[in-house]
Amino acid sequence: MKLFTAVIEKDTDTNLYVGYVPGLAGAHSQAETLDELRENLQEVIEMLLDFDLWR
């Protein structure tokens, strides 16, 4: 299992959490809760890594 670090901020205009994984192009998401954001980012990372295997 590989670990990734995400940068997370709260957008005060939309009240959403936004996050991205530095060094992993396309790994970004937003959500209303931190738990939902973590799940979204995990899904995006998995999709990006699976896509990279098929290149």
C-alpha distances in whole Angstrom, upper triangle without the diagonal:
4,7,10,13,16,20,21,25,28,30,34,35,33,32,28,25,24,21,19,16,18,18,16,20,20,17,20,21,24,24,27,24,21,20,21,19,16,16,17,15,12,14,15,12,11,15,15,12,14,17,16,16,19,21
4,7,10,13,17,19,23,26,28,32,33,31,30,27,23,22,18,16,13,15,14,13,17,17,15,17,19,22,23,26,24,20,19,20,18,15,15,17,14,11,14,14,11,11,14,13,11,13,16,15,15,19,20
4,7,10,13,16,19,22,25,28,30,29,27,24,20,19,15,14,11,12,13,12,16,17,14,16,17,20,21,23,21,17,17,18,16,13,14,15,12,10,13,14,10,12,15,14,13,16,18,17,18,21,22
4,7,10,13,16,19,22,25,27,26,24,21,18,16,12,10,7,9,10,9,13,14,10,12,14,17,18,21,19,16,16,17,14,11,13,13,10,9,12,12,9,11,14,13,12,15,17,16,18,21,21
4,7,10,13,17,19,22,25,24,22,19,15,14,10,9,6,7,10,10,13,14,11,12,14,16,17,20,18,14,15,16,13,11,14,14,10,11,14,13,11,14,17,15,15,18,20,19,21,24,24
4,6,10,13,16,19,21,20,18,15,12,10,6,5,4,7,10,10,12,12,9,9,10,12,14,16,15,12,13,14,10,9,12,12,8,10,13,12,11,14,16,15,16,19,20,19,22,24,25
4,7,11,13,16,18,18,16,14,10,8,5,5,6,7,11,12,13,13,11,9,11,12,14,16,15,12,14,15,11,11,14,13,11,13,16,14,14,17,19,17,19,22,22,22,25,27,27
4,7,10,13,15,14,13,10,7,6,4,7,9,11,15,15,16,15,12,10,10,9,11,12,11,9,12,12,9,10,13,12,11,13,16,15,15,18,20,19,21,23,24,24,27,29,29
4,6,9,12,12,10,8,6,5,6,9,12,13,17,17,18,17,15,12,11,10,11,12,11,10,14,14,11,12,16,15,13,17,19,17,18,22,22,22,24,27,27,27,30,32,32
4,6,9,9,6,6,4,6,9,12,15,17,21,20,21,19,17,14,12,9,10,9,10,10,13,13,11,14,16,15,15,18,20,19,20,24,24,24,26,29,29,30,32,34,34
4,5,6,5,5,6,7,10,13,17,18,22,21,21,19,18,14,12,10,10,10,12,13,16,15,13,16,18,17,17,20,21,20,22,25,25,25,27,30,29,30,33,35,35
4,6,5,7,9,11,14,17,20,22,25,25,25,23,21,18,16,13,13,12,14,15,18,18,16,19,21,20,20,24,25,24,25,29,29,28,31,33,33,34,37,38,38
4,6,8,11,12,15,18,22,23,26,26,25,23,22,18,16,13,13,13,15,17,20,19,17,21,22,21,21,25,25,24,26,29,29,29,32,34,33,34,38,38,38
4,5,9,10,14,17,21,22,26,25,24,21,20,16,14,10,10,9,12,14,17,16,14,18,20,18,19,22,22,21,24,27,26,26,30,31,31,32,35,36,36
4,7,10,13,17,20,22,26,25,24,22,20,17,14,10,9,7,10,12,15,14,13,16,18,17,18,21,22,21,24,26,26,27,29,31,31,33,35,37,37
4,6,10,13,17,19,23,21,21,19,17,13,10,6,6,5,7,9,12,11,9,13,15,13,14,17,18,18,20,22,23,23,26,27,27,29,32,33,33
4,7,10,14,16,20,19,19,17,14,11,8,5,5,6,7,7,10,9,7,10,12,11,11,15,16,15,17,20,21,21,23,25,26,27,29,31,31
4,7,11,13,16,15,15,13,11,8,6,4,7,9,10,9,12,11,7,10,12,10,10,13,15,13,15,18,18,18,21,23,23,24,27,28,28
4,7,10,13,12,13,11,8,6,6,6,9,12,11,10,12,11,7,9,11,9,8,11,13,11,12,15,16,15,18,20,20,21,24,26,26
4,6,9,8,9,8,5,4,7,9,12,15,15,13,14,14,10,10,12,10,8,11,12,10,10,14,14,13,15,18,18,18,21,23,23
4,6,6,8,8,5,7,9,12,15,18,17,15,16,16,12,11,13,12,8,10,12,10,9,12,13,12,13,16,16,16,19,21,21
4,6,8,10,8,9,13,15,18,21,21,18,19,19,15,15,17,16,12,14,16,13,12,15,16,13,14,18,18,17,20,22,21
4,6,9,9,11,15,18,21,24,24,21,22,22,18,17,19,17,14,15,17,14,12,15,15,12,13,16,16,14,17,19,18
4,6,6,9,12,16,19,23,22,20,20,20,16,15,16,15,11,12,13,10,8,11,12,8,9,13,12,11,14,16,16
4,6,8,12,15,19,23,23,21,22,20,17,17,18,15,12,14,14,11,10,13,12,9,11,14,12,11,15,16,15
4,6,9,13,16,20,20,19,20,18,15,15,15,12,10,12,12,8,9,12,10,8,11,13,12,12,16,16,16
4,7,11,14,17,18,16,16,15,12,12,12,10,7,9,9,6,6,10,9,8,10,13,12,13,16,18,17
4,7,11,14,15,13,15,13,9,10,12,9,7,10,10,7,9,12,12,11,14,16,16,16,20,21,21
4,7,11,12,11,12,10,7,9,10,6,6,10,10,8,10,13,13,13,16,18,17,19,22,23,23
4,7,9,9,11,8,6,9,10,8,8,12,12,11,14,16,16,17,19,21,21,23,25,26,27
4,6,7,9,6,5,9,9,8,10,13,13,13,16,18,18,19,21,23,23,25,27,29,29
4,7,9,7,7,11,12,11,13,16,16,17,19,21,21,23,25,26,27,29,31,32,33
4,5,5,6,9,10,11,12,14,15,16,18,20,21,22,24,26,27,29,31,32,33
4,5,5,6,9,10,10,12,14,15,16,18,20,21,22,24,25,27,29,31,32
4,5,5,6,9,10,11,12,14,15,17,19,20,21,23,24,26,27,29,31
4,5,5,6,9,10,11,12,14,15,17,18,20,21,23,24,26,28,29
4,5,5,6,8,10,10,12,14,15,16,18,20,21,22,24,26,27
4,5,5,6,9,10,11,12,14,15,16,18,20,21,23,25,26
4,6,5,6,9,10,11,12,14,15,17,18,20,21,23,25
4,5,5,6,9,10,11,12,14,15,16,18,20,22,23
4,5,5,6,9,10,10,12,14,15,16,18,20,21
4,5,5,6,9,10,11,12,14,15,17,19,21
4,5,5,6,9,10,11,12,14,16,17,19
4,5,5,6,9,10,10,12,14,16,17
4,5,5,6,9,10,11,12,15,16
4,6,5,6,9,10,11,13,15
4,6,5,6,9,10,11,13
4,5,5,6,9,10,11
4,5,5,6,9,10
4,5,5,7,9
4,5,5,7
4,5,5
4,6
4
